[in-house]
Amino acid sequence: MHAQSVTGPRENGRNDEPPGLGFDRYDPCEIDPPEPLQVFTRLGVLLMIALAFGLAAELLVRLPPH
C-alpha cells in the first residue's frame, strides 16, 4: 500500500496555501480587549460556576452514609 493512497491525493507535494511573506496569523495587536461589560459578565459566570461547585461539595458532605 502506498502512503499516497492512505493520506489522499496530492499534487506533487505542493502546499495549497500561498506562502505568507512574514504574515503571522495571530497578531496580538489586532485583537481588541474585551469591553467592561464583557469582563464583568465573564467574571459573573465564573463566580456562579465556583458557587455551584461549592454548593455541590457542601451537599455531598451532608449526605447521610449508606
Legacy VTK file of the C-alpha trace (Angstrom):
# vtk DataFile Version 3.0
C-alpha trace
ASCII
DATASET POLYDATA
POINTS 66 float
0.000 0.000 0.000
1.360 3.397 -0.908
1.445 6.315 1.524
-0.254 8.440 -1.116
-3.378 6.280 -1.092
-3.578 6.472 2.712
-3.195 10.220 3.055
-5.214 11.116 -0.030
-4.293 12.552 -3.404
-1.634 15.233 -3.593
-0.322 17.369 -6.376
3.430 16.813 -6.406
3.642 17.618 -2.682
2.643 21.254 -3.194
1.058 23.250 -0.433
-2.335 24.708 -1.402
-1.865 27.833 0.707
0.114 30.705 -0.771
3.285 31.498 1.114
2.831 34.353 3.541
5.784 36.678 3.479
6.190 37.455 7.148
2.442 37.177 7.721
1.575 35.976 11.199
-1.953 34.598 11.566
-2.000 35.504 15.259
-1.288 39.186 15.662
-1.975 40.338 19.233
-2.166 43.949 18.076
-5.274 43.191 16.006
-7.236 41.681 18.908
-9.364 44.235 20.717
-9.545 43.921 24.503
-12.955 42.951 25.889
-15.347 45.711 26.851
-16.043 46.240 30.567
-19.482 44.643 30.245
-17.922 41.511 28.778
-15.339 41.384 31.572
-17.988 41.631 34.286
-20.171 39.069 32.503
-17.295 36.592 32.345
-16.429 37.207 35.987
-20.071 36.695 36.945
-20.236 33.409 35.071
-17.019 32.204 36.720
-18.368 33.220 40.124
-21.604 31.300 39.511
-19.635 28.201 38.466
-17.457 28.441 41.591
-20.530 28.842 43.809
-22.187 25.857 42.116
-19.119 23.710 42.833
-19.099 24.894 46.431
-22.801 24.110 46.838
-22.336 20.656 45.301
-19.421 19.951 47.662
-21.467 21.114 50.644
-24.387 18.898 49.670
-22.116 15.889 49.137
-20.630 16.327 52.628
-24.068 16.482 54.237
-25.370 13.290 52.571
-26.126 10.533 55.085
-23.858 7.471 54.753
-25.393 4.314 53.287
LINES 1 67
66 0 1 2 3 4 5 6 7 8 9 10 11 12 13 14 15 16 17 18 19 20 21 22 23 24 25 26 27 28 29 30 31 32 33 34 35 36 37 38 39 40 41 42 43 44 45 46 47 48 49 50 51 52 53 54 55 56 57 58 59 60 61 62 63 64 65
